[in-house]
Amino acid sequence: MKHIFQEGSNERTLLLLHGTGGTEEDLLPLVDMIDPEANVLSVRGNVNENGMNRYFRRIAEGVFDEEDLIKRTKELYDFLNEKSEEYNFDRNQVFAVGYSNGANIAGSLLYHYRNGLKGAMLFHPMVPRRGIQLPDHEDVSVFIGAGKNDPICSSDEAEDLKRMLERADVSVDLYWTNQGHQLTSEEVEAAKQWYDSLI
């Protein structure tokens, strides 16, 4: 998978996952706002949808191709394991920072793998899958940034995701803005405060 790695000076790694049509460059500015001393692994989605980069296929707007989601989630999980050895970062200290499609693949890691992530900042996510049993998570924390006027990710999606993760023993903070689907500095600042409270 095409990616950027930047070595930091602490034990944590920020896994950056862009939205539909983005690249591995998109979320790099967030690193300085969240943890400028962390390692950075920013990954480009390798699914092409009409010229736009994504992490997994969808059947229609808001309708995921579940078979492809499962396949691509395993691909990302294996990629993280490989890169932790190649770049010598602590695999148990990976925090995802995902927006939209990137937040969905990060959420899917938590839905499918017990040790997928230490934590995650999910901006405007949807529920990756329904009707499945999540693995139990100990000491995993998630921040969800959601917009009350988001036309793509409804408030019900954010509430359902929170509830499902909490059932798997994930500590979840749900932060609301009055905005739509765009990523705002307000929610990034809230995510930073949440992140600082963990470390």
N, C-alpha and C positions, 0 to 999 in steps of 0.2 A: 504494500500500500504506500502511495506517495505520502511523504511526511516531512516535517521539520523537527529536529531535536536540538534543544538548547540545554546545556548542562547548567545546573544551578548550584547553590552553596548549602542547601539544606536537604533533608531526606525525602521531602515530598515532591511529587510529580503532578503537574497539571496536564490532563489529557484534554486537548481542545478539539471540539467536534462542531463543525459549522452547520448552517442551515442549508436548505435546498438551493442549489445554484452557487454555493460558496466555494471557497478554497481553503487550504491550510493556512493562508495568510490572514483570514478574516478576523479571528478572535485573538490574535497576538496582542493587540492593544490592551486586552483585559488582564493580561498577566501583570503588568505594572500596577493595575488597580487592585488586584487580589493578592498576589504573592510574588513579587519580583525576584525573590531569592530561590524560588522553586525550580526544579527541572521542568522543561516544557516538551511535551510530545504532541504536536499538532498534526492531525491526520486528515487527508483528503478522502472523501467518499469515492468509492470506485465503481459506483453504479451510474450510468449515464441515462438521464431522462430528458430527451429532446435537447441535448446539449448542456443540461444542468447536472452538476455533481450531487449525488445522494448516497446515503449509506445502505439503503435497501430499496427494493422496488415497491410500488404501490399500484393498486388496481384502479383507484380513482382518488380524488381529493378526500383525505381522511380515511381511506380504506386501504389497509396495508396488505401486501402479499405476505401472508404469515410464513409460508414455506421459505421464501427468500429472506425474511427477517430472521428466522432461526439460523439459516445458513450464514448470513452476514454477521450475526452476533457472535457465532462461534469463530468466524474468521477474525473478527476484531479481538476477541478473547485470546486466541492463539497468537495473534500479532503482538499483543501486550506482553504475553509471556516471553516471546522471542526477543523483543526489543529490550525488556528489562535485563536480560542476560547480555545482549550486545552492548547496551549503553551503561550497564551496571547501575541501574536505579532500583530502589526498593519496591518490589511488586506489590507489597502490602500497604504502600503509602501513595496510591494513585487516586487522585480526585478528578473526576470528570467535570468539564465545563462545557455544556452543550446547549445549543440554541435550536429550537424547532426540530428539524429532522435529526440533528446531532443530539438533542436532548432525548429523542425517542430511542435512538440506538444505545445511548448510555442507560436509559431506563431498562431497556431490554437486557443489558448485561446483568442488572440487578434481578430481573425476572428469571434469568436462566442459570446464573452462576453464583455460588455461595461466596466465593472470594473474588468476585469480579472487580469490585471497587471498594476503596475505603470510605469514599463519600462522593457526592455529586451535587453540582449546581445545575439544575435543569430549568432552562428558560423557555417558557411556552411549550411544554411537552404535552403529549397525549398518552393515553394508556396503551402500552405496546401490544399487549394481548389480554384477552379476557377468558375466564373459565379455566385457568390453570393454577396449580399450587406453586407458590413462590418458595424458594429455599429460605430457611431461617437465616437471618442476618444478625450477628452480634457486633456491637460497636460500629455500626454503619449509620451515617447521618446524611440526610438529603435536604437540600434547599430547593423549593419550587418557586419560580417567579412566574406569575400569571397576570394576564390583563382582563379586567372585568368586561371590556368591550372587544375582546379578541374574537374575530369572526371565524378563525380557523380552529383554535383550541378553546372550546367552550369552558365555562366555569365548572360544569359538571365533570368534564375530563380531569381537570386539576384536582377536584375534590375526590373523585374516584381513585385517581393515582395515589393521592395521599393516604386514603383509607386502605388500599391494597398493600402499600408498602408498610404501613404501620402494623398490619396483621402479620407481617413477616419480621416484626421486631425492629424495623428501621425507625430511627428518630427523624421525623419530618417537620420542617418549617415551611409553611405555605405563605408566601408574600404576595399581596395583591397590589396592582396599580390600576388606575382608571384608564389606561391606554389600551391600544389594540394589540396586534401581533408583533410590533416592533420591539427590539431589545432596547431598554432605556437605561440611562446612567443611574437612575433612582434604584432600579432593582439590582444593578451590579453593586452599588454601594451597600445595599442591604445584604447581598450575598457575601460581600467582603466582611461585614460585621459578624455574620453567621460563621464564616470560615475562621475568623480570628478567635471566636469563642471556643473553637474545637482544639486549637493548637496552643 
